[in-house]
Amino acid sequence: MNPRFAYQLIAAAVVMLLLGFILPFSMMIGVLPSTFLLNFFSFAVSVAGLFTGIIALSMLVSNYRNRRDE
């Protein structure tokens, strides 16, 4: 597996996690209206970012272990 792809996935996961933090925070301070669709979207983006980050980190660990064993 290409480690560059894993780093790109980590970057995408960080962006999704930040978006999942910024959206509820801006709803809490009153910048954005709190709608069901926006709440669901921020939750889904946050969960997707978490899973994407876990998958990317497991890809990096697998790549490191395979390279170390050779």
C-alpha positions as CSV (number, residue, x, y, z in Angstrom):
1,M,0.0,0.0,0.0
2,N,1.2,3.5,-0.8
3,P,1.9,5.4,2.4
4,R,1.1,8.7,0.6
5,F,-2.5,7.6,0.2
6,A,-2.7,6.9,3.9
7,Y,-1.4,10.4,4.7
8,Q,-4.0,11.8,2.3
9,L,-6.6,9.9,4.2
10,I,-5.3,11.2,7.5
11,A,-5.5,14.8,6.1
12,A,-9.1,14.2,5.0
13,A,-10.0,12.7,8.4
14,V,-8.5,15.8,10.2
15,V,-10.6,18.1,7.9
16,M,-13.8,16.0,8.6
17,L,-13.1,16.0,12.4
18,L,-12.5,19.7,12.4
19,L,-15.7,20.3,10.4
20,G,-17.5,18.0,12.9
21,F,-16.3,20.3,15.7
22,I,-16.7,23.7,14.0
23,L,-20.3,23.1,12.9
24,P,-21.8,22.2,16.3
25,F,-19.7,25.0,18.0
26,S,-21.0,27.6,15.5
27,M,-24.6,26.3,16.1
28,M,-24.0,26.6,19.9
29,I,-22.8,30.2,19.7
30,G,-25.6,31.2,17.3
31,V,-23.8,31.7,14.1
32,L,-25.6,28.9,12.3
33,P,-29.2,27.8,12.9
34,S,-29.6,24.4,14.6
35,T,-31.6,22.3,12.2
36,F,-32.0,18.6,12.1
37,L,-30.2,18.2,8.8
38,L,-27.2,20.3,9.9
39,N,-27.0,18.4,13.2
40,F,-27.1,15.0,11.4
41,F,-24.6,16.2,8.9
42,S,-22.1,17.4,11.5
43,F,-22.5,14.1,13.4
44,A,-22.1,12.0,10.3
45,V,-19.0,14.0,9.2
46,S,-17.4,13.6,12.6
47,V,-18.0,9.8,12.7
48,A,-16.8,9.4,9.1
49,G,-13.6,11.3,10.0
50,L,-13.0,9.2,13.0
51,F,-13.4,5.9,11.1
52,T,-11.3,7.3,8.1
53,G,-8.5,8.2,10.5
54,I,-8.5,4.8,12.2
55,I,-8.4,3.1,8.8
56,A,-5.6,5.3,7.6
57,L,-3.5,4.7,10.7
58,S,-4.0,1.0,10.4
59,M,-2.8,1.2,6.8
60,L,0.3,3.0,7.9
61,V,1.0,0.5,10.7
62,S,0.5,-2.4,8.3
63,N,2.8,-0.8,5.8
64,Y,5.5,-0.2,8.5
65,R,5.2,-3.8,9.8
66,N,5.5,-5.3,6.3
67,R,8.5,-3.1,5.5
68,R,10.2,-4.0,8.8
69,D,9.7,-7.7,8.3
70,E,11.4,-7.7,4.8
